[in-house]
């Protein structure tokens, strides 16, 4: 059974604005399934570059390819035939029609360079991740998360309560559609195959990585660092590679949407803020597999429980922005040399909304103590904030700060 994706409306919007739409994202998050569903009523041709014969024809006869497959057309794994991008540009410039090409692919790190060079101004871009909590629980509400009164009032109308146990089951199992739709699928076998496929098809093919064993060790070391400041020197040392290699491998993980680097909030006035991003695995199931937290109970009682819960919350908030077509969510964290730290800042209209993420269910006023540092930033207004946690109800903590249950994400 098809589970509706919140990004569908963004795809339609983009198709009315641009000649081509590209949906990029990690492997197996449902890009092809969603685009087939979205375009099923407009008589599209569908071609995939996974077919070796079709791919050879696209690369060798790109000029005639779209005569055999006229638009509107859906081209899957477009990065495997970058020669088509120039032809797409020519057709869009000639016909001036919107929504003629629907493209998707998982190897974003190479594909995006080709797209930016060939189709600048002609293509709408969207990033799709795994299922969000809203999607798996049938919630139609699709507004990007923002801790303000209007958001909570509207969100409350669409609540789907989730128990403590269900939260940890979701964190451990991850957000891959196949695992969510098939509860009998073996978690360990799935992610074992996923890592192998990701390296063989996405990493090895395009990045000339000779030592795949070390790359898996690098992924594992990165997963063990989820929720922490990025420390490339430490990752390089742990794996036994040079720091430039660690930088290159991290760029692969981030550009293929396995890892998200949350930037620190800083401006010219804040002299003492750290400049290093925080690392988050976007699929907590994959991170749990790599770091060998093999059961839900072991994970939720383990030393990394807080980091995994924080990664899950950050990922859910990122999805709420990506699914509305926002490629660069206005999300940051704050940490300064005086050890003041705020897990997440959302910047909207010159206002900073501070948030803490805590895995416990008994938030206290002290959890928001660091929010006051924002009052010292000239020209910046502090908005409502709160503590996102496992408490059951949305309640005021102090002033304009709330206790925010996971079900309100």
N, C-alpha and C positions, 0 to 999 in steps of 0.2 A: 504494500500500500504506500502510495506517495505521500510524504509529509511535506506540506506547503512550506516554502522557504520565504523568509521576510525580504530577501533581496530581490524577489520577483518584480515587485513594483519599481524598484530602482532600475532594473534591466529595461522595463518598458519605458520609463522616463528617458533613459539614455538613448534608446532606439528612436525616440521622437526628436532628439536633439542632434544626433550624429549619424553619419553614414554607416559606421561600424561600432559594435560593442564588443569589448573583450572582458571576459570573466577569467581571472587568474586566481590561483590559490594552491594550497597543498594537494598532493595526490589523494584521491579517493574521498574528497569531502562532498561530492555530489554536483560538481560543476556541469558535467554533461547531462545528468538526469534533470537538473533544474532547467537548463536551456532547452532541452527537448520538450519539457512540459510547457515552458513559456511560449515556445514558437510552434506548438503543434497545430494551431489553427490558421497559420499563414502560409501553408504549403511550401515549406522550406525543403530544399535539397539538403541532405546530410552527408558529409564526407569526413572520414577520419584519417589523419596522417599516421595512425598506427598501422594502417594497411600498407605493406611495403610496396605493392604495385601502384596504389594510388599515390603514395608519397613520391615514388620515382617519377611518375607522370607530372606531378606538381612541380618538382624541382627541375626537370628537364624541359617541360613544355608549359611553363607558367603562363605564357601569353594566351594559349588556347584553353587552359584549364577551366576558366570560368565561362567559356563557351559551352563546354560539356556539362558544367555545373553552374548554371546561371543563377544570379541572385534573385530573390532573397535566399541565402545559403548559410548553413551552419558548418563551420570548419573546426573540427576537433583536433587538439594537439598541434595548433598552428605553428608553434616554435620549431617543429621538425621540418617545416618547409618555408623558411623565411623569404624565399623567392616570391611567394604569393603576395607578400605585403606591398610590394611596389605595384603589382597589378590591381590590388584593392584600391590603392591610392588613385591610380589612373581612372578606374571605373567610377569612384566616388566623385572625382573632379569633373568627369565627363557628364554624368547623369544627374548630379545634385539631388539624389534621393536619400531619404533617411531610412535607417533600419534595414540596410541591404545585406550586411554581413554580421553574423554572430560568431564570435571566435572564443575559444577557451584553450587553456593549457596549464600544466602544472610546473613547467620549468621556467618560472617567471624571471629568474636572474639574467638569462640570456635574451629571452623574448622581449622584455621591456625595453632593452636598448634598441632592438630592431623596430619596435613599435614607435618609440619616441623619434627615431630618425625618419621613418617612412610615413607615419600617419598623424603627426602632430596637428592638433586642431580638428582632426576628422574622426576621432575615435573616442568613445566614452569608456572609461575604465572602472572596473569593480573588482574588489577582492572578496572572495567567499571562503569562509572557514567552516569547520564542522558545525553540527547542529548546536544551536543555542538552547538554553534552558527553556526559553519562551517557546521555541519551535517544538521541542519534544513534548511539551505539556499542552500544546494546542492553544497557546495564547496568541491572539491576533494583534495585540498592542505592539507597535513597532517603533515607538519614539526612542531616540538615543537617550541613554541614562543621564539624568541631571538632577541633583538633589534639591529641587525647588518645589514649592507648594503645588503648582499647576501639574507638574509631573506626577507627584504622589497621588493627587486627587484623581487623575485620569487612570493611573496604573492600578489603583485600588479596585476599579471596576472590572479589571481583568485578572484578578489574582487566581493563581493555581497553587495552593499551599504545598509545601514540600517538607517532608520530615527530616530530622537530623540524619537518620540512616540513609535516606534517599539521596541527600546531598553528598555523602561520602561515597555511596555507590556510583553516583554520577562522576565524581572527581576521579575515582579509581578506574572506571571503565572507559572514560574519555568521551569524545564527541564525534567520533567517526560514524557516519550514517549506517554502515553495515553492522557495526556492533550495537548501535542503538535500536535498530530495527529487528535484530536477531539475537534475543537474549540467550539463546542456546549456543551461539558461536563462542568458541574457546578464545578467551582474551589473549593468552600468551601466544598461541599459534597465529592469531591475527596480526599482532604487532611484530612478531618475528618475521613474518612474510612482508609486512609493510616496510620495515627497515631495509630488508634485502632489496625489495623492489625500488625503494626510494634511492638507494645508493647505486644500483645497477642502471636505472633508467634516467634519473635526474642528476645525480652527482657525478658518477664516474664518466658518463657519456659526454658531459659538457665541461667538466672542470679538471680533467686530466689528473685525477687523484689516483696515484699508483697504489698506495697502501690503504686499502679499504678497512683493514682491521684497526688501524690507528684512527681512521675517521669515525668509526663506531665508538671507539674509546673517547674521542673528542665529543661526540654527541652525548655520551653518557656523562662525561665530566660537566658538560653544559647543563644537562638535566639536573645534576646534583647541585647546580648553582642557581636553579630557578628561584626567583624572588630576591636575589642578591645583586650587589653592584658587579658589573662586568669586570673581570680581572683576567685579561688575556695572558699576562705573564704567568699567572698561576695555572691557567688551563694548559698553556704550552708546556710548562714544566711537568704537570701531571701526566701528560700524554707522551712527552718526549719528542716534541717538535719545536721548530723555531717560532718566535713570536710573529714574524710576517706570515708564516703558514697558518698560525692560529687566527690571525686577522682575516686571511682569505677564506678560511673554512667558516668562520663566524659570518662573513658576508653571504656565504652560500646558504647557511641556515636561516638568516634573517630574510633574504630576498626570496626564498622559497616558502616563507611563512611558517616555518617550523618554530622559529624563535622570534620574539618581539623585544626590541630594545626600547624601553620606556625612557625618554629623555628627561634630564633634570631640568627643573624650572630655574631659569637664570635670566638676568638682564644686566645692563650696565651699572645699575645701582647696587645689585647684590654682589658684593665682593667675596663673601665667605661661602658661597654656595659651591657644592661639589660639581664637577664637570663630567663625571662618569655616568653613563646610563645604567639602568637596572635591567637584568636579563629575565625574561619570562618565557617558559615553554607554553605555546598556545594550546596544545592538547595535553592535558594532565595525564591522560591514560598512557600516552606514549612516554612521557617523562617517568611515570611509575614503572612501566615495563623496563626502560633502560636502567633505572636505578634499583631494580629488583625489589620493589615493594609489591609483592605478589598477591596479597589479599587486602581486602578493604580494612579488616581489623588491624592488620600490621601497619597499614598506612596511617589510619586515623589516630593511632596511639604512638606512632613513631616520631623520631626527632625532626622529621621534615613536614609534619602535619600542617604547621602554620604556613610554611612556604608554599605547600600545595594548595591550601585553601586560598591564599592570597593570589596565586597564579590563576586559579579557577575564576575568582571574582574579576581580576583584571581582564582576563580573556573574554568573559561574558560582556563586560562593558565595551571592550574593543569591537566585539561582534555587533553590538547595538548601533555602533557608528558605521562600520563597514557595510552592514545590511541596508543602510540608507544611502549608500553610494559615497560616503565620506572617506576618502582615501587616506587622509592624514588627520586622525582624531586629535582634538586639542587636549591631549592627556599628558601629564607630567608627574614627577614626584619632587619632593623637596628634601634636601639634606644639606646642612651646613657644617662648618668646621667646629661649631659649638655642640654638635651632636643633636641638634633639633632635626626631627624627621617627620614628614607627612607622607603616607604611603601613596596617595594619589591626589593630584590637583586637576580639576577640569576648568579650562579657561573659556569663558563665554562672554562676549561683549564687554571686555575690560574688567570682568569680575572673576575672581578665583574661588572655586568651590572646593574646600578641603575634605578629604575622606581618609579614614583609617580603616584597615581591614583586620579583623580579629576573629580567630576561629572559635573563641569562647562564646557563651550565651549570656554572660553577665557584664555587659559593657558599663564603664564608669566614666565619670566626668574627667578623670585624669587621662583617659585615652585621647581626649581632644586638646590636651594642654598645649601641644606644639602649634595649634592653629593660630595662636596669638602672634607668632612671628610674622604672619602675613600682614598684620596691621602696621608693621614698620616699613613696608615697601611703599615709597612715595608714588602717588598716582595710580595705585592699584586698590580696588575695593574687594573686601572679603565678603563672599556670599554665604549662603547656608551650607552646612556640612553635616558630617555624621560619622557613625561607626557602622560599617557593613559587617554583619556577624550572623550568628546562628540563633539569635533571639526570635521569638515567634511574632511579635507585634511591632508595628511602626509607632514609636513613642518619642516624645521630646526628652532629650538628655539634659540639655541646658541651653538657654538662649535660643538661637536659631539652629542648633545642632540636634540631630535625631539619632535614635537607634534604628538602623535600616536592616530589616530581614533580607536574606538572600532572595526570597520570593518577590521582592520589589525591583530586582535588577531587570 
